[in-house]
Structure formats: structure tokens, C-alpha cells
Amino acid sequence: MTNKELLYLEDALGHEKYFQTKCKETASQLQDADLKACVEQMAKKHQQIFQSFYGLL
């Protein structure tokens, strides 16, 4: 892997971790059960994407 590709993966990992954190924070503040479940599902999806990128390293 080139340095540029590694930098891309590092950047992508940071973004996915940020999105996951924000989704979890938002879900904890929501009272609507359906909306909360949707946002929690988004957090799980970002966790999966993070793990996929991490697996490339």
C-alpha cells in the first residue's frame, strides 16, 4: 500500500469513528423510539464500515 492510500484509510477511519460517536450521542438524546432505533442502526453501520477499513490495515 502506498503512503497516500494509508493516509486515505487513516482519514476514513477518523471520519467513521466521528460519525459513530455523533450517532450514539444523538440517539441518547432522542425520545422517539423509532427515530432513536434508526440513529442507533446508523451508528452500527458506521462501526461496521470502521471495522472494514481497519481490516484493510
PDB file with SEQRES, HELIX, SHEET and CRYST1 records, atoms N, CA, C and O in Angstrom:
SEQRES   1 A   57  MET THR ASN LYS GLU LEU LEU TYR LEU GLU ASP ALA LEU          
SEQRES   2 A   57  GLY HIS GLU LYS TYR PHE GLN THR LYS CYS LYS GLU THR          
SEQRES   3 A   57  ALA SER GLN LEU GLN ASP ALA ASP LEU LYS ALA CYS VAL          
SEQRES   4 A   57  GLU GLN MET ALA LYS LYS HIS GLN GLN ILE PHE GLN SER          
SEQRES   5 A   57  PHE TYR GLY LEU LEU                                          
HELIX    1 AA1 ASN A    3  GLN A   29  1                                  27    
HELIX    2 AA2 ALA A   33  LEU A   56  1                                  24    
CRYST1    1.000    1.000    1.000  90.00  90.00  90.00 P 1           1          
ATOM      1  N   MET A   1       0.834  -1.175   0.000  1.00  0.00           N  
ATOM      2  CA  MET A   1       0.000   0.000   0.000  1.00  0.00           C  
ATOM      3  C   MET A   1       0.883   1.245   0.000  1.00  0.00           C  
ATOM      4  O   MET A   1       1.902   1.299   0.688  1.00  0.00           O  
ATOM      5  N   THR A   2       0.484   2.223  -0.767  1.00  0.00           N  
ATOM      6  CA  THR A   2       1.264   3.460  -0.829  1.00  0.00           C  
ATOM      7  C   THR A   2       0.975   4.329   0.391  1.00  0.00           C  
ATOM      8  O   THR A   2      -0.001   4.116   1.111  1.00  0.00           O  
ATOM      9  N   ASN A   3       1.842   5.305   0.605  1.00  0.00           N  
ATOM     10  CA  ASN A   3       1.625   6.246   1.712  1.00  0.00           C  
ATOM     11  C   ASN A   3       0.314   6.999   1.541  1.00  0.00           C  
ATOM     12  O   ASN A   3      -0.398   7.255   2.512  1.00  0.00           O  
ATOM     13  N   LYS A   4       0.004   7.347   0.311  1.00  0.00           N  
ATOM     14  CA  LYS A   4      -1.229   8.093   0.039  1.00  0.00           C  
ATOM     15  C   LYS A   4      -2.446   7.240   0.394  1.00  0.00           C  
ATOM     16  O   LYS A   4      -3.409   7.745   0.972  1.00  0.00           O  
ATOM     17  N   GLU A   5      -2.409   5.964   0.053  1.00  0.00           N  
ATOM     18  CA  GLU A   5      -3.522   5.065   0.386  1.00  0.00           C  
ATOM     19  C   GLU A   5      -3.654   4.891   1.896  1.00  0.00           C  
ATOM     20  O   GLU A   5      -4.766   4.855   2.422  1.00  0.00           O  
ATOM     21  N   LEU A   6      -2.536   4.785   2.589  1.00  0.00           N  
ATOM     22  CA  LEU A   6      -2.576   4.670   4.047  1.00  0.00           C  
ATOM     23  C   LEU A   6      -3.149   5.934   4.690  1.00  0.00           C  
ATOM     24  O   LEU A   6      -3.905   5.858   5.659  1.00  0.00           O  
ATOM     25  N   LEU A   7      -2.787   7.080   4.149  1.00  0.00           N  
ATOM     26  CA  LEU A   7      -3.342   8.337   4.667  1.00  0.00           C  
ATOM     27  C   LEU A   7      -4.849   8.408   4.431  1.00  0.00           C  
ATOM     28  O   LEU A   7      -5.597   8.899   5.277  1.00  0.00           O  
ATOM     29  N   TYR A   8      -5.283   7.913   3.273  1.00  0.00           N  
ATOM     30  CA  TYR A   8      -6.715   7.881   2.991  1.00  0.00           C  
ATOM     31  C   TYR A   8      -7.439   7.004   4.004  1.00  0.00           C  
ATOM     32  O   TYR A   8      -8.483   7.386   4.533  1.00  0.00           O  
ATOM     33  N   LEU A   9      -6.883   5.834   4.270  1.00  0.00           N  
ATOM     34  CA  LEU A   9      -7.518   4.930   5.237  1.00  0.00           C  
ATOM     35  C   LEU A   9      -7.547   5.537   6.641  1.00  0.00           C  
ATOM     36  O   LEU A   9      -8.531   5.397   7.367  1.00  0.00           O  
ATOM     37  N   GLU A  10      -6.475   6.200   7.007  1.00  0.00           N  
ATOM     38  CA  GLU A  10      -6.433   6.859   8.318  1.00  0.00           C  
ATOM     39  C   GLU A  10      -7.517   7.929   8.414  1.00  0.00           C  
ATOM     40  O   GLU A  10      -8.205   8.044   9.428  1.00  0.00           O  
ATOM     41  N   ASP A  11      -7.654   8.695   7.363  1.00  0.00           N  
ATOM     42  CA  ASP A  11      -8.677   9.739   7.313  1.00  0.00           C  
ATOM     43  C   ASP A  11     -10.084   9.127   7.369  1.00  0.00           C  
ATOM     44  O   ASP A  11     -10.952   9.609   8.097  1.00  0.00           O  
ATOM     45  N   ALA A  12     -10.292   8.069   6.596  1.00  0.00           N  
ATOM     46  CA  ALA A  12     -11.597   7.400   6.567  1.00  0.00           C  
ATOM     47  C   ALA A  12     -11.933   6.806   7.925  1.00  0.00           C  
ATOM     48  O   ALA A  12     -13.082   6.870   8.361  1.00  0.00           O  
ATOM     49  N   LEU A  13     -10.945   6.231   8.597  1.00  0.00           N  
ATOM     50  CA  LEU A  13     -11.170   5.680   9.935  1.00  0.00           C  
ATOM     51  C   LEU A  13     -11.614   6.778  10.907  1.00  0.00           C  
ATOM     52  O   LEU A  13     -12.536   6.592  11.701  1.00  0.00           O  
ATOM     53  N   GLY A  14     -10.942   7.913  10.822  1.00  0.00           N  
ATOM     54  CA  GLY A  14     -11.305   9.038  11.691  1.00  0.00           C  
ATOM     55  C   GLY A  14     -12.720   9.525  11.441  1.00  0.00           C  
ATOM     56  O   GLY A  14     -13.452   9.828  12.383  1.00  0.00           O  
ATOM     57  N   HIS A  15     -13.108   9.602  10.177  1.00  0.00           N  
ATOM     58  CA  HIS A  15     -14.459  10.051   9.846  1.00  0.00           C  
ATOM     59  C   HIS A  15     -15.504   9.060  10.354  1.00  0.00           C  
ATOM     60  O   HIS A  15     -16.516   9.460  10.930  1.00  0.00           O  
ATOM     61  N   GLU A  16     -15.261   7.783  10.142  1.00  0.00           N  
ATOM     62  CA  GLU A  16     -16.231   6.777  10.580  1.00  0.00           C  
ATOM     63  C   GLU A  16     -16.366   6.758  12.100  1.00  0.00           C  
ATOM     64  O   GLU A  16     -17.469   6.592  12.620  1.00  0.00           O  
ATOM     65  N   LYS A  17     -15.260   6.927  12.813  1.00  0.00           N  
ATOM     66  CA  LYS A  17     -15.306   6.970  14.275  1.00  0.00           C  
ATOM     67  C   LYS A  17     -16.105   8.196  14.729  1.00  0.00           C  
ATOM     68  O   LYS A  17     -16.899   8.113  15.666  1.00  0.00           O  
ATOM     69  N   TYR A  18     -15.893   9.323  14.063  1.00  0.00           N  
ATOM     70  CA  TYR A  18     -16.617  10.550  14.390  1.00  0.00           C  
ATOM     71  C   TYR A  18     -18.121  10.370  14.153  1.00  0.00           C  
ATOM     72  O   TYR A  18     -18.935  10.728  15.004  1.00  0.00           O  
ATOM     73  N   PHE A  19     -18.483   9.812  12.985  1.00  0.00           N  
ATOM     74  CA  PHE A  19     -19.901   9.605  12.680  1.00  0.00           C  
ATOM     75  C   PHE A  19     -20.543   8.657  13.690  1.00  0.00           C  
ATOM     76  O   PHE A  19     -21.673   8.876  14.126  1.00  0.00           O  
ATOM     77  N   GLN A  20     -19.823   7.616  14.053  1.00  0.00           N  
ATOM     78  CA  GLN A  20     -20.342   6.662  15.025  1.00  0.00           C  
ATOM     79  C   GLN A  20     -20.586   7.346  16.375  1.00  0.00           C  
ATOM     80  O   GLN A  20     -21.632   7.146  16.993  1.00  0.00           O  
ATOM     81  N   THR A  21     -19.636   8.138  16.821  1.00  0.00           N  
ATOM     82  CA  THR A  21     -19.758   8.855  18.092  1.00  0.00           C  
ATOM     83  C   THR A  21     -20.941   9.817  18.068  1.00  0.00           C  
ATOM     84  O   THR A  21     -21.722   9.871  19.019  1.00  0.00           O  
ATOM     85  N   LYS A  22     -21.072  10.567  16.991  1.00  0.00           N  
ATOM     86  CA  LYS A  22     -22.168  11.535  16.883  1.00  0.00           C  
ATOM     87  C   LYS A  22     -23.535  10.840  16.849  1.00  0.00           C  
ATOM     88  O   LYS A  22     -24.495  11.328  17.444  1.00  0.00           O  
ATOM     89  N   CYS A  23     -23.621   9.711  16.158  1.00  0.00           N  
ATOM     90  CA  CYS A  23     -24.878   8.963  16.113  1.00  0.00           C  
ATOM     91  C   CYS A  23     -25.257   8.463  17.503  1.00  0.00           C  
ATOM     92  O   CYS A  23     -26.422   8.531  17.895  1.00  0.00           O  
ATOM     93  N   LYS A  24     -24.277   7.963  18.244  1.00  0.00           N  
ATOM     94  CA  LYS A  24     -24.543   7.469  19.600  1.00  0.00           C  
ATOM     95  C   LYS A  24     -24.987   8.606  20.515  1.00  0.00           C  
ATOM     96  O   LYS A  24     -25.918   8.453  21.305  1.00  0.00           O  
ATOM     97  N   GLU A  25     -24.314   9.742  20.400  1.00  0.00           N  
ATOM     98  CA  GLU A  25     -24.687  10.911  21.206  1.00  0.00           C  
ATOM     99  C   GLU A  25     -26.108  11.359  20.879  1.00  0.00           C  
ATOM    100  O   GLU A  25     -26.903  11.639  21.776  1.00  0.00           O  
ATOM    101  N   THR A  26     -26.415  11.425  19.600  1.00  0.00           N  
ATOM    102  CA  THR A  26     -27.744  11.864  19.169  1.00  0.00           C  
ATOM    103  C   THR A  26     -28.808  10.879  19.619  1.00  0.00           C  
ATOM    104  O   THR A  26     -29.860  11.287  20.112  1.00  0.00           O  
ATOM    105  N   ALA A  27     -28.549   9.589  19.455  1.00  0.00           N  
ATOM    106  CA  ALA A  27     -29.522   8.565  19.852  1.00  0.00           C  
ATOM    107  C   ALA A  27     -29.829   8.652  21.337  1.00  0.00           C  
ATOM    108  O   ALA A  27     -30.972   8.448  21.747  1.00  0.00           O  
ATOM    109  N   SER A  28     -28.830   8.951  22.141  1.00  0.00           N  
ATOM    110  CA  SER A  28     -29.050   9.026  23.584  1.00  0.00           C  
ATOM    111  C   SER A  28     -29.948  10.204  23.974  1.00  0.00           C  
ATOM    112  O   SER A  28     -30.513  10.217  25.067  1.00  0.00           O  
ATOM    113  N   GLN A  29     -30.079  11.182  23.091  1.00  0.00           N  
ATOM    114  CA  GLN A  29     -30.885  12.369  23.376  1.00  0.00           C  
ATOM    115  C   GLN A  29     -32.301  12.287  22.790  1.00  0.00           C  
ATOM    116  O   GLN A  29     -33.156  13.113  23.110  1.00  0.00           O  
ATOM    117  N   LEU A  30     -32.540  11.297  21.941  1.00  0.00           N  
ATOM    118  CA  LEU A  30     -33.839  11.185  21.286  1.00  0.00           C  
ATOM    119  C   LEU A  30     -34.859  10.474  22.173  1.00  0.00           C  
ATOM    120  O   LEU A  30     -34.525   9.551  22.916  1.00  0.00           O  
ATOM    121  N   GLN A  31     -36.097  10.921  22.078  1.00  0.00           N  
ATOM    122  CA  GLN A  31     -37.168  10.299  22.843  1.00  0.00           C  
ATOM    123  C   GLN A  31     -38.077   9.448  21.951  1.00  0.00           C  
ATOM    124  O   GLN A  31     -38.692   8.495  22.431  1.00  0.00           O  
ATOM    125  N   ASP A  32     -38.164   9.772  20.694  1.00  0.00           N  
ATOM    126  CA  ASP A  32     -38.974   8.997  19.753  1.00  0.00           C  
ATOM    127  C   ASP A  32     -38.281   7.646  19.516  1.00  0.00           C  
ATOM    128  O   ASP A  32     -37.152   7.607  19.028  1.00  0.00           O  
ATOM    129  N   ALA A  33     -38.951   6.552  19.858  1.00  0.00           N  
ATOM    130  CA  ALA A  33     -38.350   5.216  19.798  1.00  0.00           C  
ATOM    131  C   ALA A  33     -37.947   4.821  18.378  1.00  0.00           C  
ATOM    132  O   ALA A  33     -36.882   4.237  18.176  1.00  0.00           O  
ATOM    133  N   ASP A  34     -38.788   5.137  17.397  1.00  0.00           N  
ATOM    134  CA  ASP A  34     -38.474   4.769  16.015  1.00  0.00           C  
ATOM    135  C   ASP A  34     -37.261   5.535  15.489  1.00  0.00           C  
ATOM    136  O   ASP A  34     -36.382   4.960  14.848  1.00  0.00           O  
ATOM    137  N   LEU A  35     -37.227   6.817  15.764  1.00  0.00           N  
ATOM    138  CA  LEU A  35     -36.107   7.648  15.324  1.00  0.00           C  
ATOM    139  C   LEU A  35     -34.821   7.229  16.039  1.00  0.00           C  
ATOM    140  O   LEU A  35     -33.754   7.167  15.429  1.00  0.00           O  
ATOM    141  N   LYS A  36     -34.935   6.944  17.338  1.00  0.00           N  
ATOM    142  CA  LYS A  36     -33.786   6.503  18.115  1.00  0.00           C  
ATOM    143  C   LYS A  36     -33.226   5.197  17.544  1.00  0.00           C  
ATOM    144  O   LYS A  36     -32.011   5.047  17.412  1.00  0.00           O  
ATOM    145  N   ALA A  37     -34.102   4.261  17.210  1.00  0.00           N  
ATOM    146  CA  ALA A  37     -33.670   2.982  16.637  1.00  0.00           C  
ATOM    147  C   ALA A  37     -32.974   3.193  15.294  1.00  0.00           C  
ATOM    148  O   ALA A  37     -31.989   2.520  14.989  1.00  0.00           O  
ATOM    149  N   CYS A  38     -33.476   4.110  14.506  1.00  0.00           N  
ATOM    150  CA  CYS A  38     -32.872   4.424  13.206  1.00  0.00           C  
ATOM    151  C   CYS A  38     -31.458   4.973  13.379  1.00  0.00           C  
ATOM    152  O   CYS A  38     -30.537   4.557  12.677  1.00  0.00           O  
ATOM    153  N   VAL A  39     -31.289   5.892  14.297  1.00  0.00           N  
ATOM    154  CA  VAL A  39     -29.981   6.507  14.524  1.00  0.00           C  
ATOM    155  C   VAL A  39     -29.011   5.483  15.133  1.00  0.00           C  
ATOM    156  O   VAL A  39     -27.822   5.482  14.811  1.00  0.00           O  
ATOM    157  N   GLU A  40     -29.520   4.623  16.004  1.00  0.00           N  
ATOM    158  CA  GLU A  40     -28.674   3.565  16.559  1.00  0.00           C  
ATOM    159  C   GLU A  40     -28.220   2.610  15.461  1.00  0.00           C  
ATOM    160  O   GLU A  40     -27.088   2.127  15.492  1.00  0.00           O  
ATOM    161  N   GLN A  41     -29.082   2.337  14.501  1.00  0.00           N  
ATOM    162  CA  GLN A  41     -28.723   1.484  13.363  1.00  0.00           C  
ATOM    163  C   GLN A  41     -27.640   2.154  12.510  1.00  0.00           C  
ATOM    164  O   GLN A  41     -26.741   1.492  11.993  1.00  0.00           O  
ATOM    165  N   MET A  42     -27.745   3.465  12.377  1.00  0.00           N  
ATOM    166  CA  MET A  42     -26.713   4.207  11.644  1.00  0.00           C  
ATOM    167  C   MET A  42     -25.371   4.091  12.372  1.00  0.00           C  
ATOM    168  O   MET A  42     -24.333   3.933  11.729  1.00  0.00           O  
ATOM    169  N   ALA A  43     -25.383   4.168  13.691  1.00  0.00           N  
ATOM    170  CA  ALA A  43     -24.146   4.036  14.470  1.00  0.00           C  
ATOM    171  C   ALA A  43     -23.533   2.656  14.254  1.00  0.00           C  
ATOM    172  O   ALA A  43     -22.317   2.528  14.115  1.00  0.00           O  
ATOM    173  N   LYS A  44     -24.368   1.631  14.225  1.00  0.00           N  
ATOM    174  CA  LYS A  44     -23.867   0.269  13.980  1.00  0.00           C  
ATOM    175  C   LYS A  44     -23.257   0.151  12.584  1.00  0.00           C  
ATOM    176  O   LYS A  44     -22.228  -0.499  12.403  1.00  0.00           O  
ATOM    177  N   LYS A  45     -23.890   0.774  11.614  1.00  0.00           N  
ATOM    178  CA  LYS A  45     -23.386   0.730  10.246  1.00  0.00           C  
ATOM    179  C   LYS A  45     -22.015   1.401  10.153  1.00  0.00           C  
ATOM    180  O   LYS A  45     -21.116   0.902   9.476  1.00  0.00           O  
ATOM    181  N   HIS A  46     -21.863   2.536  10.839  1.00  0.00           N  
ATOM    182  CA  HIS A  46     -20.571   3.220  10.836  1.00  0.00           C  
ATOM    183  C   HIS A  46     -19.511   2.379  11.550  1.00  0.00           C  
ATOM    184  O   HIS A  46     -18.340   2.417  11.174  1.00  0.00           O  
ATOM    185  N   GLN A  47     -19.908   1.623  12.573  1.00  0.00           N  
ATOM    186  CA  GLN A  47     -18.983   0.719  13.250  1.00  0.00           C  
ATOM    187  C   GLN A  47     -18.521  -0.377  12.283  1.00  0.00           C  
ATOM    188  O   GLN A  47     -17.342  -0.728  12.251  1.00  0.00           O  
ATOM    189  N   GLN A  48     -19.458  -0.912  11.497  1.00  0.00           N  
ATOM    190  CA  GLN A  48     -19.115  -1.948  10.524  1.00  0.00           C  
ATOM    191  C   GLN A  48     -18.158  -1.409   9.455  1.00  0.00           C  
ATOM    192  O   GLN A  48     -17.199  -2.080   9.072  1.00  0.00           O  
ATOM    193  N   ILE A  49     -18.429  -0.205   8.988  1.00  0.00           N  
ATOM    194  CA  ILE A  49     -17.558   0.406   7.978  1.00  0.00           C  
ATOM    195  C   ILE A  49     -16.171   0.637   8.564  1.00  0.00           C  
ATOM    196  O   ILE A  49     -15.162   0.386   7.905  1.00  0.00           O  
ATOM    197  N   PHE A  50     -16.124   1.120   9.813  1.00  0.00           N  
ATOM    198  CA  PHE A  50     -14.848   1.328  10.504  1.00  0.00           C  
ATOM    199  C   PHE A  50     -14.061   0.025  10.550  1.00  0.00           C  
ATOM    200  O   PHE A  50     -12.872   0.002  10.232  1.00  0.00           O  
ATOM    201  N   GLN A  51     -14.722  -1.055  10.942  1.00  0.00           N  
ATOM    202  CA  GLN A  51     -14.048  -2.350  11.046  1.00  0.00           C  
ATOM    203  C   GLN A  51     -13.579  -2.850   9.680  1.00  0.00           C  
ATOM    204  O   GLN A  51     -12.525  -3.479   9.578  1.00  0.00           O  
ATOM    205  N   SER A  52     -14.346  -2.576   8.644  1.00  0.00           N  
ATOM    206  CA  SER A  52     -13.933  -2.961   7.297  1.00  0.00           C  
ATOM    207  C   SER A  52     -12.665  -2.235   6.871  1.00  0.00           C  
ATOM    208  O   SER A  52     -11.735  -2.847   6.346  1.00  0.00           O  
ATOM    209  N   PHE A  53     -12.634  -0.927   7.101  1.00  0.00           N  
ATOM    210  CA  PHE A  53     -11.435  -0.146   6.780  1.00  0.00           C  
ATOM    211  C   PHE A  53     -10.252  -0.618   7.620  1.00  0.00           C  
ATOM    212  O   PHE A  53      -9.143  -0.779   7.109  1.00  0.00           O  
ATOM    213  N   TYR A  54     -10.492  -0.834   8.893  1.00  0.00           N  
ATOM    214  CA  TYR A  54      -9.418  -1.266   9.808  1.00  0.00           C  
ATOM    215  C   TYR A  54      -8.860  -2.619   9.377  1.00  0.00           C  
ATOM    216  O   TYR A  54      -7.662  -2.875   9.496  1.00  0.00           O  
ATOM    217  N   GLY A  55      -9.743  -3.479   8.875  1.00  0.00           N  
ATOM    218  CA  GLY A  55      -9.320  -4.791   8.396  1.00  0.00           C  
ATOM    219  C   GLY A  55      -8.372  -4.715   7.208  1.00  0.00           C  
ATOM    220  O   GLY A  55      -7.605  -5.649   6.970  1.00  0.00           O  
ATOM    221  N   LEU A  56      -8.413  -3.627   6.468  1.00  0.00           N  
ATOM    222  CA  LEU A  56      -7.513  -3.454   5.336  1.00  0.00           C  
ATOM    223  C   LEU A  56      -6.072  -3.184   5.783  1.00  0.00           C  
ATOM    224  O   LEU A  56      -5.121  -3.382   5.027  1.00  0.00           O  
ATOM    225  N   LEU A  57      -5.942  -2.733   7.015  1.00  0.00           N  
ATOM    226  CA  LEU A  57      -4.603  -2.442   7.518  1.00  0.00           C  
ATOM    227  C   LEU A  57      -3.992  -3.719   8.019  1.00  0.00           C  
ATOM    228  O   LEU A  57      -2.856  -3.716   8.493  1.00  0.00           O  
TER     229      LEU A  57                                                      
END                                                                             
